[in-house]
Each structure stands twice: as structure tokens, then as C-alpha cells.
Amino acid sequence: MCILYFSSITGLSANLYDINFKTNAMKGKTLLFTLLLVAGIISKGISQHTYADWAKHIVAQENTTFLNILSDGDAIIANGYWFLQAEYDGLELPYHVGSNALIIKKDLEGNIIWHSTMTGDNLDTFFDIALDSENNIIAAGWSSSNEYIAINGVTVYEPNMEWTSRGIVAKFSGEDGSLIWTKIINPNEDYYELSLTKVAVDAEDNIYISGYANTSFEIEDVQFPYTQEGWGSLTFMAKLDPSGSIVWGKQFHFVEEGDAGWSMPRSIEVTNDNIYFAFQYSKPINVGDDVLPYEGEGYYDWIGLVKLSTTDAEVLKSNSYGSSSDQNIASLKFDNNGDVLVAGFFTSESAFNINGVTPMSYGVEDGYVAKFNNEFELIWLRSMGSEFSSRCFNLSISNDNRIFVGGGFDSYTPMYFEGSKLIDEESPTNSLAMFQVVMDENGDFEKAFALHGEDIYSIVEYKDAVLLDNDIIMAVGQSLDNVSFVEGNQFFSEHWAGFLIKWDLSKEFYKIIFEVKDEDGNSLNNAVVSLEGTSNPFNKHSFYQIDPGVYGYSITLEGYDTIEGEVEVINQSEVVPVTMISPNTSINSLNSVSVNLFPNPTSDIFTITANSVIEEIIISDAIGRMVHKQFVGKNSAQFDTYGLPTGIYLVRITTRDGIATRKLQIIQ
């Protein structure tokens, strides 16, 4: 069985390119496959592999990747890196030792408009990009080169510090990719580390950069002291004006007690006059007047959310969440109402919660999406996962406020959302696959898609996406081994290979939701609902990812008659109300209740009389669907069967003295 460990590049040298390879473990797969066949499980309607319209790859003999992607409305801009020498879509990327940064602008059909590079003699990477109001690109990253840093082939900096990493922020023209300016931020001592990992731009084109450092440094005349003893890291933030000059600086310092802590930025967004910032930390940390809590021994990170003023970095609001197990935050975005959405992963069955709300667990690691208002008050929390490991990596928001969640999962088992199955397993040739889950603004599921590898060694790691009209996604990431991004065109790489794909997710799926109740209208949540022979292991009565068609179902519960039937899905989701009948109540529930129903069979009008006042009458068809409900308030009532097809019906009569159920045959 495969346990999945996804990692996103953060800039920490220990984690920079540390993407753990999936283990080769076939144990139990053949047995499971056989059991599935014997059980007759039918995957009718459940989403499988969804191919891309086209795919472009950075091809090399060493690792490559794409990290981020943006859209200026007419084109897309993506950034990534390559090692040594590479080729991308006919573009020769020159040989340089170590990693080299690539920024590329393409039209919406994938044709290259221009490209820019940052090269050196060691590790040189842009970790994040943003657009200003003129569609210029602001890139933030690091360089550990010792001899030179070149942008677009021209040396822009010659380091004078040995074996040291430094932050770099650069502004590129959106028209042709030419360099407008660059800014180097060095640590104060050799052999130390400073990196920029996140960048955002406000409406006035001011720039907000964030990163981490394990020593003191300065940006112009603003000091950033390292205030802890021992080896760790401190998260910082700085505001630059459009020309790159510093306006203010901000740090987040740990409490003094204990060993040195580690922290790193994970996301930064700016709206109106406020900055919304997400970071991870390994011990209690000072944020404004608050100390964000931490539980555990420092092995795992907690998540901090901070709202700051763009004017002076004053902390306006904060929140935090986590557990003593592993968790992260991978993305933070605003929706169109100004609410805050976050996504990441948590350890299944741990004490992980957000504001006291615990998500549903499925496997080893599960993905989560949470929505807060702009004061970080939780609105809702959703989870998704397979029976092994799953993580959410990125968020995109549509014009109509739907939420597109990108992530990865071990496709050895099905993937679930709030307990309902979305995507079937790929056993026995499972891979580490990418997924896209679409929700409405209330966190309710709409549809899901997956793109798998071809065998157990295959990995598709989904880094980032930009959402275009009509549910078209431009997605970037990296893949390993055999992956058919485009139908009939298998791509292979023995190293990580960056990809950029156009993914059409406009296909509509539907839901079938069963509302199972007893004769008194009480929900029977423990009833087992099977659709086409398959029930949800979490006993949910909702079935997602349904194509148009006719589906057979059965509903069982001890103490009640089994109900079987069919439901047809045409062009909308279907809600199937079901009333389960207990054999013990199929006759008068109280001996004192006297009820007469006549004529029976009937072809038009029938009459019901009782020895006490009839309060309510419910008529259900043979498969439990309610077809008529009426309040009476007297001892007799007449009913017209017009519009009801020939068949057997159950009539439930509630009187002041008790309940009786009668069978009624209608012949039209």
C-alpha cells in the first residue's frame, strides 16, 4: 500500500527539492482487485481520468518544475526552474550549474510570447510571482550562487559572500519580459540563509514580500534582527514601493522560552487596506499583542493567520489552529464577497480542529478547505481524502464565487468528500494523482476530476492553477514516470518534469440524494443505501459524480422492509424521498384505531373514514417515494387518484388515537 508524501517548495534549503518518492508496494492490490470483481462493484457515473486538451513539458536530464501560474486576462504567465540544460516547447534553456529560474508568457493556446530567465552557478529560483496594474511581473525568490547572478543573460549581481543564500525580488515587463529592476537582500553574515518565498501587489502597485532568515539582515535602513539563540528561522515581511524601495518591515518573533523555533510564510494576499497572511510556526509566537499557541514537541508546524494594515503593518486580527500531529496550510485566497478561504492537509484521526470544529477523516493524511469571514471567524470547514494520503495544494475562485480546489491523492483507494465518493480507485495500477474538486460558495460539492499516472511509480504533483471562463483550468506542476496528460499521448520522465496543461472541466455531473425517513418522518441515518450495488463506506445517502442515466437502488435497515427501485437522472440532480415501513406498523399501530379505505382497488376517487379525527394522510409509492400529503382535521376524506399511475401504494393515516397504514391498489 502506498503512503503519499507531497511537498511544495518553500525555500528552506533542507526542503528545497525534497520531494519524497512513492514507495513501490503492491501488497494486497491483487487481492483487492479480485474482491472488487467478486463484489460486482459498478463505477457507473463516477469520475475517472480526465485528459488535458494539451500539455507542455520542461524536458531535461535533471529535475524541472513549474511552481506558479497567473493570468492577465489575455495570456498566462508561469514560473518554474530547470537544472543544468533543458528544452521547453522548442525553446532551448541554456546550461548552468544548479537550478535556474524560468518565467514564461503564453497565449491561451499555449504559444510562447516571451520568456525570461535567472541563472547562476548554484541554486537560483523564483518561488512566487504577482502582477501589478500594468501586468508587469513581480518575482520573489532566492539565490545561493557564489560567482554571478544573471537575468536574461546579463549579470545583475556578483556575490561577495561565500556559501550564502540571499533573497531576490525582480520586476519584469509584461510586454516583453525585459528586466525593469532587481533588488538583492543579503544576510549580515556568510554561511547563513535568507529567502523570499511569497509576494503580493496592492491596487497602488506597492509590493509586499515575505520570507524567512536564520540570521540578522537589513533592507536599506530597516533592520531585521535575529532574536533567538540557536539554529532556527524567523518569518519577516516588507512593503516596497513600486520602484522597489522599502516602506516598512515586519517580523514575527518567538517567545524566549525553549529552543529556537522555525517559521515560514505560506501565503500573502492584499485587499483594500489590509494584508492577509498565512504562515507556519513550531513554537508559541508573538503576533501583535497576542501569543499564538502551539501544542506538541516542535516536530510539526501550527498554522497562523494574521490580518495587518498595509499602512504600517499593525496587527489587526489573528487566529491559529493545529494539533500535535502534522498539518499545513498551502493556499489562502479571497472570494468575491471578501471572505477568506484556506486549504491544506491534516493528519487523519488527530486532534486537528479549526475553532473547535473537527473535520472528517478518511486515511493517513486528508485535505481540508475552510472559509472564514474577514475577521477570521470560521464559517465552514470541509474535508476530502482517500484511505491513504491526500493533500489540498491550491485554490481558485470563479466569477460566480465557486471554489476550485486542486490537490493530490493516492489513487489506490477511492477519494471522498464529506463521506461521499467522488473518484474511483485505480487499483492495481494506481498512481499518485492530481485532483480538482469544485464546490459552491457554501462549501457544497459540485463536481470533481482526476488526472492519473499510468503505473505505481507515476506521480502527478499539482502545484498551482489559474481559472479561465467556462471552467477551463490552466494547471502547472511536475510529473514523474508515465503520465497520459493528453489522450493517446503518454509522457515519460525518469526525473521530475515540469508541466503546463490546459484542462477543460466544463463537463456537468449530477447528484442523487436519498432522504430516508420512517413513517413518523424521522430521519433514518443508519439505513444502508446502495446505488448500482455500491454503498458509501461512511454510510452517506448522497451519491456524487452522476452521469445521465437510470440507476437501480436498494435501501435496507434492520426492522424495516427492504425498498428497491430505480431513479432516472436526465439534466439535473435528483432528491429521492423514501419512507421505510416496519412490518410491525403495516397494520393498525393501535388496536383502538378503526380505519376504512374504499373502494380498493380504485380507478378514480377513494374514501377514508376513521373512528377519530384524521390529522394527516401520506401516500407513498411502492419504492417509498411520497406522492401526496394532506392535512384533514375531520373523520373522513376523499381523494382523487388522477395523475397517479397504476400500481400499489401505501397510505399512512395519522389520527388522534394512533397511526394506521393501508395498501391501496390503483388501476388506471
N, C-alpha and C positions, 0 to 999 in steps of 0.2 A: 504494500500500500504506500502511496506517495504522500508525504507531508510537504507542503508548499511553503517556501520562504521567499517572498518577494521583497525587494529592496529598491528604494528610489534614491538616486544620487543626491547627497546632501552637501557635499563639500568637505566633510570630515575625512582626513586622509585615511583613517582606519577603515572608513566605509566607502571610499570614493568609488571604487569599482568592484565592491564586494557584493556580488550577486550570486547567491548560493545555487549551485546546480542541483536539479532534482535527482533524487536517488532512483536507481533502477531497481524497482521492486515489483515483481509480478505475482507475488504470493497471494493466492486466493482469487485472482482475477478470472481464471478459467472456471473455477467453481461457481463464482458469482454469475458469470455469463450463462452457464448451464442452468442455474436456478432461475434466472430471468426467463429463459426459454420455456422451462417446465411450467413456470407460473403463468405463462401466456400473457405477460405484460405487454400492452399495446401502447405505443407512444404517439397515438393519433393526435395531431394538433399541437404537440409540444415542440417548442423551438429547438432547432438543431443548428448546424453550421450555416452561417450567413456570409456569403462571399462578398469581397470588395469589388467595386467597379474597376478600379485599377490600383496598383501598388508600385511604389518606387523604393529602392533599397540602396543603402550605402554599402558597397561591396569592397571587402578588403581581406587581407590575410590575418588581421588582428581585429580587436573589438571596435565596433562602431555603434552609435545610437542616435536617436532623436529624442530630445527632452521636452520641448515645449512647442506649441503652435498657437498662432493668433490669426485673426482676420481683420483687414482694414475695410471690409465691405466689398472690395473688388478683387482682392488677391489674398493669399495666405503667406504667412511668414513663419518659418520653423527654424529651430536651432538645435544643434547636437554636437557630436565630436567624432573624430576618427583617430586611430593610431597609425603611425608610420605613413603609408601611402594608400589611397583609396580611390574609388570611382563612384560617382553618383549620377545616374541618368545621363550618361555621356559626358559628364563633367569630371576631368581629372583633378583629383585633390593631391597636392604635392607632398613629397616625402619630408617629414620632420620627425625627430626623435620624440617619443612620448605622445600625449594626446593633443589634438588640435581642434579649435572651435570652428564650427560652420554655422553661418546664418544664410538662409536661402529664401528668396521670394519667388512664388509661383502663381500662375493664374489658376482658376478653379478647375481646369482640366489637367493640371499637373505640369504645365510647360514652364521652364525656368525663365524668370525675368532677369534676376541678377543674383549674385552670391557674394558673401564676404567671409573672410577667414581671420582667425587669430592663431598664430603659430609661434613656436619657441623650441627650446632644447629640453623641455621636461613636460610637466602636465599643465596644459592651458585650456581652460574650459569656461564657457558661459553657462551658468546654471539657470538663469531666468531672463526673460525678455518682457518688455512692455512697450506700448505705443503712446506717443503724445498726440496732441490735437492735429498736428500736421502729418501724422502717420510716420514720423521718424521712429526709429527703434532704439530703445534704451536697453542695453545688455549689462548684466552683472555676473561676475564670476571670480575666478582666481587664476593665478599663475605661480608655479614653482620653478620657472626657468631660471638658470644661473647666468646666462650669457646675453640673451636677447628676447624681446617680445616684439613680434611683427604683426601688424594688422594690414590686410590686403597687400602683403608682400613688402611693406615698408616698416622698418624698425621704429617703434614708438617709445621704447624704453630699454635701457641697458642696466640690469640689476647690479647693485654694488654690495649685496648681501648674499652669503653662502647658504645653500640648502634651507631656504626660507620661502614660505608661501605668502603671497600678498593678494589683497583684493584689487579688483579692476572693474571699473564701470566705464562704458563707452557709449557714445551716441552716433548712430548711423543714419544717413539719409534714406528716407523711404522711397525716394525716386530712383536711386542708382546704387545704394549700398555703400557709398563712399563714407569715410570716417569724418565726422564733424568735430568731435573732441574725445579725449580719453583722460581718465583720472586714475592714478595708481595710489593705493593706500598700503603702506608698509608697516609691519610691526616694528617696535623700537629695538628689537634685538635679533641677531642672527639665530637661525635654527628653530624659530618659532613659526606659528601658523596663524594666518588671518584669511578669512574667506568671505566673500559676498555671495549669498545664495538666493535672495529674494529682492524684487524690485517692483515698484508701482509708480504711477504718474497721476497727478490730480488734474482738475479741469484747467488750471493755470499753467500746466506743464512743469510744475515743481516735481522733483524726483525723490522718492523715498526708497532708500536702500537698507537692507538688513543682512546681518551675517553673524559670525562668531569669531572669537580670538582667544588664544591662551596666553597672551601677554599684553602689556600696555601698548597703546599706539595713539596717534593723533591724526586728525584731518584738519589741515590748515592750523588754526589756533584753538581748535576744540579738542580737549583731552579726553581720552577713554582709558582710565586706569584699570589694571587687573587687580582686583581687590580680594583675592583668596590665595591661601597658601596651598601649594601643591599643583599637580597637573590636572587641569580641567578645561573648561571653556566658558566664556560669558557671551551672551547674546547682546547685540547692540543694534541701534537704528540711527539713521541720519537723514536729515532733509537737505537736499541740494536744490539750488535754483536751476532754471532751465539751461544755464551755461555751465553748471557743474560745481559752483561754489557752495560751500556749506552754509546752512542757515542755523541749524541746531543739531545736537547729538543727544542720544539717549541710551542708557544701559540698564540692564536688569541684573541686580546683584543678589547673590545667595545670602542666607543667614550665615553668621560666622561659625556656628557650632558644626562639628563634624568635619569629614574630609571634604576636599574640593568637589564641586559639582560640575555637571555638564549641562549645557543647554544649546539649543539650535533653533533658528527660525524655520517655520513650516509654510506660512502663507501670510501675505500682506495685501490688503485691499483698501482703497481710499474712496470715500463718498462724501459729498458735501464738505463739511469742515472736520471730518473725523477719519481716523485711521483705525481699521480693524485688523488685529494682528494675532496670529496663532503661532505658538512655539511649544517646544517640549523641554522638560527640565527633570533633573534627577535628585533634587532635594528641595526643601522649602525655600521659596524665593520671594524677594521683596518686589512688589509691584505697586507703585504709589504708596498709599498709606496702608495697604494690605500686605499680608504674607500669604501667598498661595500655598495650600497644604500639600503634603506628599506622604504617601504610605508605602512602606517597603524598605528594602536594604540598599537602594540606589542602583540596582541592576536594570531597572526598567524606567522608562520616562513617563511622567504625567503630562497632561496637556493643559496649557494656559491660554486663555482668550482675553485679550486686552483691547479696550477702546481708548484711543488717545486723541488729543486735539492736534490738528495739523499746524496750529499757530506756534505752540511751544512744547508739544509732547506731554502735556499734562495728562495723567491717567484719569479717565472719566468713569470707567467701569471695568470690572474684571470678573472672570469666572474660571473655574478649573474642574477637571474631572480625571478619573483614572482608577487604578486598582494596584494591588501588589504584584500583578502579573503584567505581561507585555501588552501594550496598546500604542496607537499613534494617531496623529491627525495628518492627513495628506493634502487636504484642499479646504479652502474657505472661499465662499462666493456670496454675493448678494442676489436676491431675487428682485423682481420688478416692483415689489412693494416695500423694499428696503429691509426685509428680514434677512437674517444671516443663516446660511447653510454650511455645514461642515461634514466631512466624510473621512473615514479611516478604517482601522480594524481594531479588534479587541480579542483577548483570549477567551475562548468559549468556557462557559460554566465558571468564570471567575467572578469576583465581586465588582466588576466593572459596571458603573452606572453613571448617568448624567442627571444631576439634580434629583437624585433619588429614584430615577426611572431606570430599570434594568432591561436591556434588550434580550430578545430571544436568541438562544444559542443553538448551533447545529453540529459543529465539528471540533476542530482544533483551534482555528482562528476564523473569525467571522467579520464581515464588513458591516459598517454602520453608516447611517446618514441621519443627522439631527438638524432640526430647524429651531432657531432662536429668534426672538424679536431683537430690535437694535440695542436693547439693554441686557442682552444675553440671558433672557428668561426663556426657558425651554418651552417650545410649542408642541413638538412631537419628536419621536425617536423611532427609527425603523432599522431592521437588521436583515441581512441576507447572507447565505453561505451554503457550502456543500458539507459533506460529512468529514472532510479533512480541512484544508486551509483555503480561505478566501479573503481578499482584501479589496477595499474601495480605494482607487487612486486619484480620480479626478471628477469634477463637477462642471456641468454646463447648464445654462438656463435659457429656455426658449422665449420668444416674444410673448407667448401666451402663458408664461410662468410655469411651464412644465420643467421637470428636473431630470437631467440625463446624467446617470451615474456610470462611470467607467471603472473597471477593475479587473481582477484576475481570480481564477479559481482552479482547483484541481478537479478535472472533469472525470475522475474515476467514479464519482457518485453524482447524483443529480444536484442541481442548485435550487435553493428555496428562497422565497421572500415571505417573511412573516408567517412561515409554516406551510405555504403553498408552493408546489413545484413549479419552477419556471423552465428549466433546461434539463433534458435527459442526460444521463451518464454516457460516456464514450467508451466504456469497457468493451473489450480488453485493450484497445489501442488508445488509451486515454493520454491526454497531454495536460500541460499547464496552460490553460486557455484564457482568452480575454472575453469580457462580457460588457454589455451595455444594458442597463436597466432604466426604464423610463417610468417616472411617477408624475402624478399631478401635484399641484401646489399643496395639497393636503397630505401628501405622502402616500396616497393610494396608488397601487400598482396599475400600470397601463400595458406595458409590453417589455419584452427582453430579447436580446440577441446574443449569439456567441460566435466566436471565431477560434477554431481549434487547430492544434498541430496534428501531424499525421501519425505520430507514434509516441511511445512512452518517454522518449528523450526530448520531445519537442516542447518548446516554451514560447509563448507569445506574451510579452510583458507590455502592458498598455500604459504609456506614460501620460499622455495629455490629449486633448481633443478641442476642436472648435466646432460649434454647431451652426450650420447654414440653414437656409429655408427648406421646408418640406422634409424635415428630419434627415437631412444629409449631414453626415459627420465626416470631418477630416481628422484622422487619428494618427498619432505618432507613438513610437516605442521601439522595441528591439525584439528580435526573434532568434531562436537557436534551433538547429536541426531542420527537419522538413515541415514546412507550413504551406498550405494552399491558400494564399490570400485571395487569389483570383481563380475562379473555377477552371479546372483543367490545366493550371499552370503552377506546378509545385516549385517552391523556392527552398533552396538548401544552403545552410551556412554552418560550418563547424565552429565558428566564433559568433559572438553576439553581432547581429547585423541590424542597423537602424532601418526602420520602415516608416513610410508615409503613405496612407491609403485614403481613398475616397470610399465611404461606407454608406450605402443607401439603406436607411432604417425606416422608410416610409410605409412599409407593409403594416396592415392593421391586423391585430388579433383581438379576440373577444374573451369574455369570462362566462362561466356557468356557476352560479351561486345557488346553493340549496339552503332554504330556510326550513329546518326540520323542527316541528313542534308536536306536542301531544294534543289530545282532544281539548284540553283546557287552555291551549295557547302558550304553554310553557316551552321554552327552547330546549331541545334535546341535543346538547353539545357533545354528548358521548356516543351518539349514533355514528355508525361507520357508513360513509357514503363512498361508493365505488363508481367510477366513471370509466367505461370501456375496460372493466376488470381491474382498474388501478385505484387505490385509495391513497390519500396523503398519510405518510407515517406520523405526522404531527396531528392527525385527525381533524384537519381543517375541512370545511364544507365548501370551499371555493376552489375552482379549477381555472387556471390561467392559460394563456397562450393557445386559445382555441381557434381553429380554422372553421369556416362554414361547413356544416355537415350535420348528420344525425348521429347522436351519441346515446348508447344504452347505459342505464344506470341501475344500481340496486342500493337499497338502504336497509340496514339491519341494526337491531338493538334488542338485547335480551328482554323478554317480556312484552314484545310488540310483534305484530305481523310484519314479515318482510315485504317491502314495496319494491317493485321493479317497473321500469318504464323507459321511455325514450324522450329526448329533448332535441329539438332542431334549432340550430344556430344559422341564421341567414346573414344579417348585416348589422347585428347589434348583440350586446351581451344579454344573457338570459338569467332571470331570477326564477327559481323553481320552488314554490311553496309546497311543503309536504306535511300532511297530518298523519302521524303514526297512530294506529289503533291497537289498543291492548285487547286480546281475546276476552279478558275479564270484564271489559266495558262494552262489548259488542251487543250485549243485551241491556235491559234496564239496569242502571247503576244503583238504583234504589227500588226495592220492591213496591214502594208506595207510589211510584211514578207510573201512571197509566197513559200511554200514548197510542194513538191510532193514525195510520197513514194510508190513504186510499184515493183513487184506485191504484193498485200496484200489481202488474205493470201499468204504465200510463203513456199516453202519446201527446197529451196537451196539459191539462190542469190537474193538479192533485191537491188534496186537503190533508192538513194535520190538525188533530184535536188532542187535548190533554186534560187531565183532571185538576190541573193547577195552571196558573198563568205561565204562558210560554214567554221567556225572556229573549231568547236568541235562537236562530236556526242557521246552521252552517252546512252547505252541501259541498262534498268533495268527490272528485272522480276516483276511478279505481286505483290510480297510482298516487293518490294523496294530495293532488292539487286542489285548492279551494276554488270553486267556480261560482259560489254565491254565498252571501252573508246578509242576514236581515234581522233587525230587531223587531219584536212583535208587540209584547205588552198586553196580550189577551189570551184566552184559552183556545183559540183556533186561528188558522191562517190558511190561505190558498196561494198556490204558486203556479206560474206558467212556465212550462219547460221549453218554450220556444228558444231556439238557438243552441240548445244542448244536444249533442249528438247521441245516437243510440249507444247504450251501454249501461253498466252497473255503477250506481252512485251510493255513497254513504251520507246519510242525513243525520246530523248531530243536533238533538233538540235539548236545549237547556231550559228547565222550568224552575220555579221557585222551590220545588221539592226535590229536585235532582236532575240527572242527565240520562238521556236515553239515545241510543244510536240505532237507526233502521237502515236496511238495504232498500234501495229503490231502483227498479228497472225501467228505463226509458226506451220506448220503441217509436222511432220517427218514421 
